[in-house]
Amino acid sequence: MTETHQVEFRKSGIVAAIPDGENLLAFAEEQGVAIPSLCRGGSCGTCRVRLVSGDVNLETVKALTKSQRYQGWILACSSTVHEDIVLDV
């Protein structure tokens, strides 16, 4: 049985259970949450969203500055979920 975690898309008003290790951008799209994206490889930064609470595994932070990371920004295309999170999207 796959472990799931709760993802709250705060501005969209959607709360859903995401399987452990699931790609955040793909899951958001499945839930009807629009997150702009272009490269899907972590290089352009278009899919940048603010993580309000919780933590994700980031494959890359190439398109984020240190300041953005400190402020809670993540790249949805290169993030996988391993605990409950809240996003400001």
N, CA and C of each residue as an Amber inpcrd file, in Angstrom:
protein
   267
   0.8380000  -1.1840000   0.0000000   0.0000000   0.0000000   0.0000000
   0.8870000   1.2520000   0.0000000   0.6120000   2.1580000  -0.9070000
   1.3860000   3.3820000  -1.0240000   0.9290000   4.4020000   0.0030000
   1.8920000   5.0050000   0.6750000   1.5880000   6.0610000   1.6380000
   1.1450000   7.3060000   0.8820000   0.1860000   8.0370000   1.4420000
  -0.2600000   9.2900000   0.8360000  -0.0690000  10.4350000   1.8130000
  -0.0480000  11.6180000   1.2630000   0.1130000  12.8390000   2.0420000
  -0.9290000  13.8430000   1.5650000  -1.2570000  14.7810000   2.4100000
  -2.2400000  15.8040000   2.0610000  -1.5500000  17.0060000   1.4350000
  -2.0790000  17.4400000   0.3080000  -1.6180000  18.6690000  -0.3360000
  -2.7870000  19.6350000  -0.3490000  -2.5500000  20.8060000   0.2070000
  -3.5560000  21.8620000   0.1540000  -3.0730000  22.9230000  -0.8170000
  -3.8660000  23.1530000  -1.8580000  -3.6170000  24.2380000  -2.7960000
  -4.4580000  25.4030000  -2.2840000  -3.8590000  26.2320000  -1.4490000
  -4.5860000  27.2280000  -0.6570000  -5.4600000  28.1580000  -1.4870000
  -4.9150000  28.8120000  -2.4800000  -5.6930000  29.7770000  -3.2670000
  -6.7590000  29.0940000  -4.1210000  -6.5010000  27.8640000  -4.5350000
  -7.4480000  27.1250000  -5.3660000  -8.5540000  26.4780000  -4.5450000
  -8.3360000  26.3680000  -3.2290000  -9.3330000  25.7530000  -2.3650000
  -9.4310000  24.2430000  -2.5170000  -8.3840000  23.6280000  -3.0190000
  -8.3830000  22.1830000  -3.2370000  -7.4530000  21.5080000  -2.2450000
  -7.9450000  20.4380000  -1.6310000  -7.1430000  19.5900000  -0.7480000
  -7.2630000  18.1780000  -1.2990000  -6.1290000  17.5130000  -1.4840000
  -6.1460000  16.1770000  -2.0720000  -5.0310000  15.3270000  -1.4850000
  -5.2010000  14.0130000  -1.5780000  -4.1950000  13.0590000  -1.1180000
  -3.2630000  12.7290000  -2.2780000  -1.9750000  12.9420000  -2.0630000
  -0.9700000  12.6780000  -3.0900000  -0.1290000  11.4760000  -2.6620000
   0.1220000  10.5310000  -3.5630000   0.9770000   9.3900000  -3.2280000
   2.4060000   9.8450000  -2.9320000   3.0420000   9.1910000  -1.9930000
   4.4220000   9.4750000  -1.6200000   5.3120000   9.4170000  -2.8630000
   6.1270000  10.4490000  -3.0540000   7.0530000  10.4910000  -4.1700000
   6.4770000  10.9730000  -5.4770000   5.2070000  11.3480000  -5.4970000
   4.5500000  11.8190000  -6.7200000   5.0830000  13.1930000  -7.1070000
   5.2170000  13.4330000  -8.4170000   5.6470000  14.7280000  -8.9230000
   4.5520000  15.7590000  -8.6690000   4.9260000  16.8700000  -8.0770000
   3.9740000  17.8890000  -7.6640000   3.2730000  18.5690000  -8.8410000
   3.9850000  18.8990000  -9.8880000   3.3680000  19.5730000 -11.0350000
   2.3400000  18.6660000 -11.7030000   2.7060000  17.4280000 -11.9490000
   1.7720000  16.4830000 -12.5850000   0.5330000  16.2860000 -11.7240000
   0.7110000  16.1830000 -10.4220000  -0.4150000  15.9950000  -9.5220000
  -1.3260000  17.2180000  -9.5220000  -0.7380000  18.4100000  -9.4830000
  -1.5340000  19.6480000  -9.5170000  -2.3910000  19.6810000 -10.7770000
  -1.8090000  19.3230000 -11.9010000  -2.5510000  19.3140000 -13.1620000
  -3.7160000  18.3160000 -13.0940000  -3.4830000  17.1440000 -12.5100000
  -4.5420000  16.1440000 -12.3570000  -5.6940000  16.6690000 -11.5090000
  -5.3750000  17.5540000 -10.5620000  -6.3860000  18.1120000  -9.6650000
  -7.0540000  19.3520000 -10.2480000  -6.6200000  19.7960000 -11.4210000
  -7.1880000  20.9820000 -12.0460000  -6.6000000  22.2820000 -11.5330000
  -5.4470000  22.1980000 -10.8760000  -4.7660000  23.3930000 -10.3700000
  -3.7770000  23.8540000 -11.4310000  -3.9740000  25.0620000 -11.9040000
  -3.1270000  25.5990000 -12.9780000  -1.8350000  26.1690000 -12.4150000
  -0.7320000  25.5250000 -12.7560000   0.5960000  26.0370000 -12.4390000
   1.3140000  26.1810000 -13.7780000   1.6380000  27.4110000 -14.1800000
   2.3260000  27.5910000 -15.4570000   3.6310000  26.7890000 -15.4810000
   3.9580000  26.2420000 -16.6470000   5.2130000  25.5060000 -16.7810000
   5.6620000  25.5430000 -18.2320000   6.9590000  25.5460000 -18.4220000
   7.5170000  25.5320000 -19.7730000   8.4770000  24.3650000 -19.9600000
   9.5910000  24.3920000 -19.2570000  10.6480000  23.4170000 -19.5320000
  10.4400000  22.0730000 -18.8430000   9.7800000  22.0720000 -17.6970000
   9.5630000  20.8670000 -16.8940000  10.8590000  20.2020000 -16.4640000
  11.9230000  20.9750000 -16.4730000  13.2170000  20.4340000 -16.0730000
  13.9180000  21.2460000 -15.0050000  13.2350000  22.2540000 -14.4620000
  13.8220000  23.0410000 -13.3850000  14.7510000  24.1480000 -13.8150000
  14.7940000  24.4390000 -15.1040000  15.7220000  25.4580000 -15.5970000
  15.0950000  26.8250000 -15.7960000  13.7940000  26.8830000 -16.0940000
  13.2040000  28.1770000 -16.4560000  12.5510000  28.9040000 -15.2790000
  12.0880000  28.1820000 -14.2770000  11.4720000  28.8090000 -13.1110000
  10.0120000  29.1780000 -13.2800000   9.4060000  28.8590000 -14.4120000
   8.0100000  29.2150000 -14.6560000   7.0640000  28.5700000 -13.6520000
   7.3640000  27.3720000 -13.1980000   6.4780000  26.6260000 -12.2940000
   6.7480000  26.9260000 -10.8150000   7.4180000  28.0230000 -10.5480000
   7.7580000  28.3990000  -9.1760000   6.4950000  28.6690000  -8.3690000
   6.3840000  28.0260000  -7.2210000   5.2700000  28.2360000  -6.2930000
   5.8290000  28.3570000  -4.8810000   5.0630000  29.0380000  -4.0100000
   5.5230000  29.2130000  -2.6300000   4.9830000  28.0790000  -1.7600000
   5.9070000  27.4350000  -1.0520000   5.5710000  26.3970000  -0.0950000
   5.2900000  27.0810000   1.2410000   4.0390000  26.9910000   1.7090000
   3.6320000  27.6500000   2.9510000   4.0370000  26.8140000   4.1600000
   3.8200000  25.4940000   4.0700000   4.2310000  24.6110000   5.1610000
   4.5330000  23.2280000   4.6130000   5.3170000  22.4900000   5.3630000
   5.7460000  21.1660000   4.9500000   7.0660000  21.2430000   4.2030000
   7.4360000  20.1310000   3.5980000   8.7080000  20.0530000   2.8990000
   8.5480000  19.1270000   1.6940000   9.3490000  19.3660000   0.6660000
   9.3520000  18.5360000  -0.5340000  10.7840000  18.1330000  -0.8500000
  10.9360000  17.1170000  -1.6660000  12.2420000  16.7620000  -2.2080000
  12.3990000  17.5060000  -3.5250000  13.4360000  18.3150000  -3.6200000
  13.7070000  19.0750000  -4.8430000  14.8210000  18.4060000  -5.6260000
  14.5530000  18.0650000  -6.8810000  15.5910000  17.4760000  -7.7250000
  16.5960000  18.5320000  -8.1690000  16.1170000  19.7520000  -8.3630000
  17.0010000  20.8370000  -8.7930000  16.4680000  22.1670000  -8.2710000
  17.3680000  23.0990000  -8.0780000  16.9940000  24.4600000  -7.6880000
  17.6570000  25.4660000  -8.6340000  18.0260000  25.0020000  -9.8360000
  18.7630000  25.8350000 -10.7930000  18.1020000  27.1780000 -11.0520000
  16.7830000  27.2050000 -11.1270000  16.0740000  28.4250000 -11.5030000
  15.6800000  29.2870000 -10.2980000  16.1490000  28.9300000  -9.1150000
  15.8130000  29.7000000  -7.9090000  17.0600000  30.3350000  -7.3110000
  16.9210000  31.5730000  -6.8700000  18.0110000  32.2150000  -6.1490000
  18.0000000  31.7380000  -4.6970000  19.0640000  31.9800000  -3.9890000
  19.1050000  31.6420000  -2.5620000  18.0070000  32.3770000  -1.8070000
  17.7790000  33.6250000  -2.1640000  16.7400000  34.4210000  -1.5250000
  15.3620000  33.8130000  -1.7500000  15.0860000  33.3740000  -2.9570000
  13.7960000  32.7430000  -3.2510000  13.6170000  31.4500000  -2.4520000
  14.6560000  30.6440000  -2.3840000  14.5790000  29.3970000  -1.6040000
  14.3180000  29.7120000  -0.1390000  14.9830000  30.7320000   0.3870000
  14.7970000  31.1350000   1.7820000  13.3620000  31.5960000   2.0280000
  12.7510000  32.2240000   1.0260000  11.3750000  32.7150000   1.1390000
  10.3340000  31.6130000   0.9340000  10.7740000  30.3850000   0.6400000
   9.8550000  29.2640000   0.5180000   9.4530000  28.8840000  -0.8870000
  10.0930000  29.4640000  -1.8850000   9.7540000  29.1230000  -3.2700000
  10.3450000  27.7690000  -3.6320000   9.5750000  26.9810000  -4.3870000
  10.0250000  25.6920000  -4.9100000   9.6510000  25.6140000  -6.3840000
  10.2100000  24.6540000  -7.0780000   9.8610000  24.3980000  -8.4680000
   8.9610000  23.1700000  -8.5010000   7.7110000  23.3460000  -8.9060000
   6.7550000  22.2430000  -8.8960000   7.1720000  21.1140000  -9.8320000
   7.8330000  21.4420000 -10.9310000   8.2070000  20.4120000 -11.9080000
   9.2750000  19.4650000 -11.3950000  10.0520000  19.9110000 -10.4330000
  11.1390000  19.0640000  -9.9400000  10.9810000  18.7430000  -8.4550000
   9.7420000  18.8080000  -7.9710000   9.4650000  18.5160000  -6.5660000
   8.6340000  17.2560000  -6.4280000   9.0130000  16.4250000  -5.4650000
   8.2010000  15.2800000  -5.0980000   7.8150000  15.4350000  -3.6350000
   6.6690000  14.8940000  -3.2890000   6.0940000  15.1040000  -1.9630000
   6.3500000  13.8970000  -1.0730000   6.7790000  14.1580000   0.1710000
   7.0280000  13.0790000   1.1260000   6.3850000  13.3490000   2.4850000
   5.6160000  14.4400000   2.5740000   4.8660000  14.7560000   3.7920000
   3.7400000  15.7180000   3.4210000   2.8530000  16.0030000   4.3510000
   1.7620000  16.9560000   4.1100000   2.3470000  18.3310000   3.8130000
   1.7580000  19.0050000   2.8110000   2.2350000  20.3430000   2.4460000
   1.0600000  21.2730000   2.1590000   1.3650000  22.5640000   2.2410000
   0.4100000  23.6110000   1.8520000   1.1550000  24.5030000   0.8570000
   0.5080000  24.7510000  -0.2880000   1.0730000  25.6110000  -1.3170000
   0.2030000  26.8480000  -1.4880000   0.8400000  27.9690000  -1.7870000
   0.1190000  29.2160000  -2.0000000  -0.2390000  29.3410000  -3.4810000
  -1.0560000  28.4310000  -3.9550000  -1.4680000  28.4330000  -5.3680000
  -2.9020000  27.9620000  -5.4670000
